[in-house]
């Protein structure tokens, strides 16, 4: 392999470059990023950058030592693969880029709503800086979506003295991620922070001066922030022959699959990682699309090993965190097929946790200001060791002591 192209300048792309070099790749290496900035970390955008505590989240990477050509402000526009194992060409605004190996790490783009009114999103550092300038005391800020990003923006806007309203189509915050029963436990946090939360409210369109709701009512706003999710950036892959199903379909080693239907056939010379990859999880027996920092940090090492023919599979349990309304919220695992939800502590208090079980297997954990629970539960989930359901429900019993010997 003589030439590898990495498309995408987010954390997954950077980590792929680093992993390729650390695993011994000596050939030409190019990273293509649609953004003009040097690669940076995204989690601080909705936290320190938006709050004004930081303005630089550039990734600490020595690009000269990595011997990586950076094509900043350039966008991939198409992919023309050759036969499997023989590379191909990435079409881009910088010209055609031939490759022997390709890493697809183009991430995802925010979903917006109909209407000609200005909608702020929070995906890039320019987005964060622009929104930060508008979060002034007394500004009427309406946030569409009470998910992770919506809650974090609401936290910062309220702290800056804005008049904040959050509208959510579901019956509770975080219903899409955690389910309405669990998400409802976070609803009181909004009122505590002086934020008006309106659930079960659907937005028809965004206009200058605010929102039009599905029933025709109007919500006035000086600033509208849309935080209703993201979609993988796949448009440049149309017609490539790769299998695209919510994301780039890959096997457990992140090899991109081609064909008309799943599972398709995996290519040894193209891998996909990060927010754009729908990878097969042997742990959960289904395909996962995990749009969180931890996966972008760790999965590229496996993708690089795969591209270099070193053989590896990714089997980590998903993990993410969110800082909202003065609380650290952390989650690990996957509860989609769990049988039982168990409380560890009183959710009306400041510190509590939840665990999801299937029989005596710990599937997932959610913690609110209980970091020790998170660390211990994460290890138990990774090991797959059985637990005593009664013991794990007792907040006074450390999670590690609930493991059955």
Secondary structure, 3 states (H helix, E strand, C coil): CCEEEEECCCHHHHHHHHHHHHCCCCCEEEEEECCCCCCECCHHHHCHHHHCCCCCCECCCCHHHHCCEEEECCCEEEEEECCCCCCEEEEECCEEEEECEEEECCCEEECCCCCCCCCECCCCHHHHHHHHHHCCCCCEEEEECCCHHHHHHHHHHHHCCCEEEEEECCCCCCHHHHCHHHHHHHHHHHHHCCCEEEECCCEEEEECCEEEECCCCEEECCEEEECCCEEECCHHHCCCCECECCCEEECCCCEEEECCCCCCEEEEEEEECHHHEEEEECCCCEEECCCCHHHHHHHHHHHHHHHCCCCCCCCCCCEEEEEECCEEEEEEECCCCCCEEEEECCCCCCCEEEEEEECCEEEEEEEECCHHHHHHHHHHHHHCCEECHHHHCCCCCCHHHHECC
